[in-house]
Amino acid sequence: MTGLWSGPPVVVVGIGADGWEGLGRSAREAIATAEVVFGSARQISLVPEHDSVGERVPWPSPLVPALPGLFERYAGARVCVLASGDPMFYGIGVTLARLLGAESLRVLPQPSSVSLACARLGWGVAETPVVSVVGRALETVIPELADGRRVMVLSADEQTPGRLAELLGRNGFGGSALTVLEQLGGPAERVEAGIAEQWQRPAGDSLNIVAIECVADPDHIRATRLPGLPDELFAGDGQLTKNEVRALTLAALAPAPGELLWDIGGGSGSIAIEWCRTHPTCRAITFERLEHRRQQIIDNATALGVPNIVVRGEAAAELSQAVELPPTESSAPDAIFIGGGLTQPGLFETCWSHLRQGGRLVVNAVTAESESLLLSWAAAHGGTLRKFQIYRAEPLGSFTTWRPQLPVTQFSVVKLHSADPRNEVHE
C-alpha cells in the first residue's frame, strides 16, 4: 500500500501529557477539521468532547496488521492520527511513512519524552542512548550498560521500572541510580529516584520513562559491545568459539548497522550473539543441528541482551527451503559464518549461492580434512587464508607454562560480481 494513499495528507499530531492545552494552533485545527481521528483511547480522551471533531476511532489490537484495512476503509477522508510526543521517535509516524509513503503525511511533532526527561535532568539529548522496551524484550537494555554511562529507557508500562531494577542487579549494575519520570509535561508529572538494588517503590503511572546512571560492580565480568567477550559469559556444553578466535572472526565478518548474518553451526551462539551486540539493528539467523544447543543459543542470546536472534535447525535441511523473514527484511545475508558441518557435501556451495553480491563469507576449520577444503575453496574463489595459534598461560607445579589451543585455519572471502574470474568454480 506504500505511496497509494489517495486522500488529503494524513496529519499526524504529537500530543503530550498536557493534552489539548499544549497543542499549537495548527495541531488543533488539524484535529478539529478531521473527518476521522485515530489514536489510543488515552490520546483520544485528551481531545475535548465539545470540540467539533469527526469520528473518533481507537486503535485496534494488534495495531500494525490492522492498519492497511483501516486506511482502505477511510480512503479519501480527512484523517488525523494522534501520537505521543514526537510521532517520528519510536512512534506511529514511522510505521505510517512506510505504509503510506512520506509524501502522504503531514507530521506535527511535540517534544518527545526523552527531550522532556533530558530537560528535567540536565542531560544532553544527543549524548544519551535510548532503548525502547515497548513491545520489545527488557533484556535489550543490557548491551547499552557501561560504567558511568547514562541511558534512557522508554517503558512498556508501570511495571518496567521495577523489572529494570531487577535486571540491573542481575547483570552487575545494582548500584546504578534510577530516575522514573511520569506524565512528563502534564499536570500529574512526578519524579521518583533511587538505587536499583534497593528499589522497592510500588508501580506508578504507566506513562513513564526511566533514566539510568550506570554504576558497574567491579567484581562482575565486564561485557562491552566489542567482540571477544569472556568465554564464561556463554553457558553450554563447551561447543564454543573461544574469545580470541571469536574476536578475529568478527573482525573478518565486519558487521555494519542493519546487516544480517547467517551463523552455520551455532553451538553456543557466540558468533551470532557478538554480531548482534555490535549494533542494535544488526540481525542474525543461526543454524544448529542439536535441539539442546538451539535452546542454549536462545538462553545465551537472552542473557546477553540480543533475544531476537532467529534459531533454526540443521543448515542443509533449512537452506533447501526458502528462509522466511518478515517482509520488511531482506533474506539475502550480508555475511555468512561457517563454523560447523564443513565436510557436509554441498554446504559451502549452498551458502555461497545465498550470499548477496558484496557479502562476506568466513569459515573456520580445525581438522586437516576441513583445512584441505578451505585450500580448494580459496583456489576457486580467491579470498584470504590465515592460521591462528593461541596460547594461554596455565600453572605447571609452582611455575607457569603456555598451553596451546587448537590451531584454527580461517578462510575469508568477499562475493564479487559473477563476471569476476575469482568467482568461477574450478572443477
Stockholm file with secondary structure:
# STOCKHOLM 1.0

chainA/1-427         MTGLWSGPPVVVVGIGADGWEGLGRSAREAIATAEVVFGSARQISLVPEHDSVGERVPWPSPLVPALPGLFERYAGARVCVLASGDPMFYGIGVTLARLLGAESLRVLPQPSSVSLACARLGWGVAETPVVSVVGRALETVIPELADGRRVMVLSADEQTPGRLAELLGRNGFGGSALTVLEQLGGPAERVEAGIAEQWQRPAGDSLNIVAIECVADPDHIRATRLPGLPDELFAGDGQLTKNEVRALTLAALAPAPGELLWDIGGGSGSIAIEWCRTHPTCRAITFERLEHRRQQIIDNATALGVPNIVVRGEAAAELSQAVELPPTESSAPDAIFIGGGLTQPGLFETCWSHLRQGGRLVVNAVTAESESLLLSWAAAHGGTLRKFQIYRAEPLGSFTTWRPQLPVTQFSVVKLHSADPRNEVHE
#=GR chainA/1-427 SS CTTCCCSSCEEEEEECTTGGGGCCHHHHHHHHTCSEEEECHHHHHTSCTTSCCCEEEECCSSCGGGHHHHHHHTTTSCEEEEEESCTTSSSHHHHHHHHHCGGGEEEECCCCHHHHHHHHHTCCGGGCCEEECTTSCGGGGGGGCCTTCEEEEECSSTTHHHHHHHHHHHTTCTTCEEEEEESTTSTTCEEEEEEGGGCCCCCCCSSEEEEEECCCCTTSCCCCSSSCCCGGGCCSSSCCCCHHHHHHHHHHHCCCTTCEEEEESCTTSHHHHHHHHTCTTCEEEEECSCHHHHHHHHHHHHHTTCTTCEEESCHHHHHTSCCCCCTTSCCSCSEEEECSCTTSTTHHHHHHHHSCTTCEEEEEECSHHHHHHHHHHHHHHCCEEEEECCEEEEEETTEEEEEECCCEEEEEEECCCTTSGGGSCCC
#=GC SS_cons         CTTCCCSSCEEEEEECTTGGGGCCHHHHHHHHTCSEEEECHHHHHTSCTTSCCCEEEECCSSCGGGHHHHHHHTTTSCEEEEEESCTTSSSHHHHHHHHHCGGGEEEECCCCHHHHHHHHHTCCGGGCCEEECTTSCGGGGGGGCCTTCEEEEECSSTTHHHHHHHHHHHTTCTTCEEEEEESTTSTTCEEEEEEGGGCCCCCCCSSEEEEEECCCCTTSCCCCSSSCCCGGGCCSSSCCCCHHHHHHHHHHHCCCTTCEEEEESCTTSHHHHHHHHTCTTCEEEEECSCHHHHHHHHHHHHHTTCTTCEEESCHHHHHTSCCCCCTTSCCSCSEEEECSCTTSTTHHHHHHHHSCTTCEEEEEECSHHHHHHHHHHHHHHCCEEEEECCEEEEEETTEEEEEECCCEEEEEEECCCTTSGGGSCCC
//
